[in-house]
């Protein structure tokens, strides 16, 4: 019985620590601070397609505490809703920065309202098989 309780407590702690990072999301001179353990339903970033978009402009998400993700593989996904298939998936570079070019993003998404989600799974395959990961809302993305 004690062993079962220990296993259950371990899984809950794994799920909890997977989503407690803080990130800076930026696009077209807009910067949002995102805390994954908070309600981010009021966070919104807008990409204006009427502005001239240079090849170097990006939707960027930077981890402010990358050490919290050392045992996790995190991606950011852009989808119409929590249950919809991701239209865009962003993976980190070596410095916990997730970038996606605005021109390419607009080409894939078109105009409309989208949701940006974070998804983290354990790097260890055995733990990943035992843990059910779910998307966490980061912000709303409006492409106008």
Residue pairs with C-beta under 8 A, 6 or more apart in sequence:
11 130
11 131
14 122
14 127
14 131
15 131
15 133
17 68
18 72
18 120
18 121
18 122
18 131
18 133
19 36
19 37
19 118
19 120
19 136
20 36
20 37
20 68
21 36
21 63
21 64
21 65
21 68
21 69
21 74
21 118
22 33
22 34
22 35
22 36
22 63
22 64
22 65
23 33
23 34
23 36
23 61
23 62
23 63
23 64
23 118
23 138
24 31
24 32
24 33
24 34
24 60
24 61
24 62
24 64
25 31
25 32
25 33
25 34
25 43
25 45
25 59
25 60
25 61
25 116
25 138
25 139
26 32
26 45
26 59
26 60
26 61
26 62
27 45
27 47
27 57
27 58
27 59
27 60
27 102
28 46
28 47
28 48
28 51
28 57
28 102
30 45
30 46
32 43
32 45
32 139
34 40
34 43
34 61
34 138
34 139
36 118
36 136
36 138
40 137
40 138
40 139
41 137
41 140
43 138
43 139
43 140
44 139
44 140
44 141
44 142
45 59
45 139
45 140
45 141
45 142
46 141
46 142
46 143
46 144
47 59
47 102
47 105
47 106
47 141
47 142
47 143
47 144
48 144
49 106
49 111
49 143
49 144
50 144
53 102
53 103
53 106
55 101
55 103
57 101
57 102
57 103
58 99
58 100
58 101
58 102
59 90
59 99
59 100
59 102
59 105
59 141
60 97
60 98
60 99
60 100
61 76
61 90
61 97
61 98
61 99
61 116
61 138
62 96
62 97
62 98
63 69
63 74
63 92
63 96
63 97
66 95
66 96
69 96
69 120
71 122
71 123
71 124
72 120
72 121
72 122
72 123
73 120
73 121
73 122
73 123
74 92
74 118
74 119
74 120
75 89
75 90
75 91
75 92
75 98
75 118
75 119
75 120
76 89
76 90
76 98
76 116
76 117
76 118
76 119
76 138
77 86
77 88
77 89
77 90
77 116
77 117
77 118
77 119
77 135
78 86
78 87
78 88
78 89
78 90
78 105
78 109
78 114
78 115
78 116
78 117
78 141
79 85
79 86
79 87
79 114
79 115
79 117
79 135
80 87
80 112
80 114
80 115
81 115
82 115
82 117
82 134
82 135
82 137
86 117
87 108
87 109
87 114
88 100
88 105
88 108
88 109
90 98
90 99
90 100
91 98
92 98
93 99
105 143
106 143
109 141
109 143
110 143
111 143
111 144
112 142
112 143
113 140
113 141
113 142
113 143
114 140
114 141
114 142
114 143
115 137
115 138
115 139
115 140
115 141
116 137
116 138
116 139
116 140
116 141
117 135
117 136
117 137
117 138
118 135
118 136
118 138
119 133
119 134
119 135
119 136
120 133
121 128
121 131
121 133
122 128
122 131
